[in-house]
Amino acid sequence: MKTVLFLLLLGAVAGRAQTPVITPADVQRKQSYLIMRDSSVVRGRVLRQDSSLITVRKRNRELTFVEADQLVRVVANRPDKAVGLVGFRPIGPTRRFVLKDGTQIEGQFVRRDSTMITVRKRNGQLTYFEPEQLARMDTVALTGTDSSRFFANRFAPWLLTGLTAVNPDKGKFYYRNTWLLLNEFQYGITRHWSIGARFVAPIPYLILGEGYFGTGLLAKTDPQLITKLSASVGPRFRLGLNTTYQADTRKIYPSRPGIWTFQALATIGSSQRNVTVGYGITVPKTKLIYYTYQSVFSSAAPQYTYVYVPNRTFLTVGVSQKITPGLTFISDNLINLGPQNYYNFAERASLSAALRIDRRRHAFDVGVFSLIYQHPYLWDGHKTRLFPYVGYNLLIGRD
C-alpha cells in the first residue's frame, strides 16, 4: 500500500514538473516571449500564474490568457528562429461551432465552464464565446486542403449600398468606401448595437452632377449618422432596425431640420449565406415654396404657399452568397413604393450585383449598379442608367 501511494505521489510530482512554472524573474521582466506547443509566440508582460492559466498583458494593454499545459518555455529575448504557424495543423478532432447568429468557428475544443467556451482555431489562436451563443457543434474531417486560403465574408453587415440585420462585431471599427467618394465608418458597441457615420468626399459638385451619378446616390452629399439594433430570433433568423439621420448643411430649403429614415430588416440564413428583406420609410419634414404667377406690372407682394414633401416608403431585397473560399456574390436591390416625388427620388428602382473578393481583414467589391426610372430621366429618353460599382471594406483593430 505504501508503495502504491509513493508511486501516485511521484507521478503527480513528475506531471507537475512537466508543466513550465513562471519564475519571479519572468514576472519582474517588462517583456517576455511565451513559446507555445503549437509553435505560436505570445509577447507581453507576465503578470501571474494559477493552476491552469497564465495571465499576460500585451503591448496594447489588453490581457490575454495562456493555458499552462500548452506552454513550452518563457524566454526574455525574441527567438532566433521564426516560430510562426506555417504548416501548423491541430492534432485531434476539429469541430465546427455554429453560433446562433450564423457565425461559424472551426477549431479544437479546449474547455467549457459556466461562462465561457474556449476553442483553439486552426491558426493556433484562442477564441472565446458564451455557451448560450452556441447553436450546434459539428465534427470536421481534416483533409489535405489548405484551409488558410479560406476567407470568410467579415463584412456581412453590409450589402452594397444597403444593410443586413447582421450586427458588426463588438468592439471593432469598420470602414468602407464606395466609388472612391462615399465614406462610411461603423463601430460595434455591443453584439446587438452599432453606430456609424457616412459622408461624401469634398469633390466639386460638377463631378457629382448628371454626368456622374445624378440623384441616384451621391447627389445628396450631406453627412449622415447611423445606428442599428439587431437581435437573433433563432439559429438562422435575425431582426434589425436601422435609423439614419441626414443633416441639411446647405440649407437649400427653409424649415428643413434634416431627414430621418427608419428601416426594419429581416435576415434569413447565416452570416455567409443569407437573404435580407427590408421595409423603410423616409421622413423629410421639408417644406417647398410655390410662388403664384404675378404680372410684372403688379406692385403687390409676391404670393406663395408652403407644400410639405410627402414621406417616402421603399422595399429592399438583398442576397449574400459565399461561392468560393475567397469570393462572395452580393445582390442589393431597392424598390420605391407609392407616388413618385422628384425631391425624394427620381428613380423607381435600383438593381445591383457584385463580387466581393474576401481577404482576412479587408475586401474589394466589383460589380454593376443600375437605376430604373418611371419616366425618361435625361433628354436621351432612356429609363435605365448603368454604372460600374467599386467598393472597398476594411476592418480596423486587432482580432
RAGI-V947111 format. One line per field, one symbol per residue. psi: psi as a letter, one per 20 degrees, with the letter a starting at -180 (. if undefined). burial: I if it has 24 or more other C-alpha atoms within 12 Angstrom, else O. A space follows every 50 residues. Layout:
BEGIN
psi: ???
burial: ???
END
This chain:
BEGIN
psi: ghgghgggghgggghhhipqpprhhhhhphprooprhjjrpppappgrpb hhqppporhjjqpqppphiipgrpqhqpqgqplajpjppqpappqooorh jippppappgrpaiiqppporhjiqqqqqqhiipgrpqpppprjqoiijp oqnikhiqdfiarrjpqqqpjqqqpqppkjgpqpqqpogaiipqqaqqqp qmqqhhhjbhieicjggjhnjqqqpqqppqqphahkpqqqoppppprnii lhqqknirppppppqppparihorpppqprppnhlppqpppqppqiipjq qqprqppppqqpqqpqpqpoophrhjpppppoqpppraqpphggqhqhrp qqqrpoopagjrqpppbqpqppqhqphriijqipppqqppqppppprq.
burial: OOOOOOOOOOOOOOOOOOIIIIOOOIIOOOIIIIIIIIIIIIIIIIIIIO OOOIIIIIOOOOOIIIIIIIIIIIIIOOOOOOOOOOOOIIOOOIIIIIII IIIIIIIIIIOOOOOOIIIIIIIIIIIIIOOOIIIOIOOOOOOOOOIOOO IIIIIIIIIIIIIIIIIIIOOIIIIIIIIOIIIIIIIIOOIIIIIIIIII OOOOOOOIOOOOIIIIIIIIIIIIIIIIIIIIOOIIIIIIIIIIIIIOOO OOOOOOOIIIIIIIIIIIIIIIIIIIIIIIIIIIIIIOOOOOOOOOOOOO OOOOOOOOIOIIIIIIIIIIIIOOOIIIIIIIIIIIOOOOOOIIIIIIII IIIIIIIIIIIIIIIIIIIIIIIIOOOOOOOOOIIOIOIIIIIIIOOOO
END
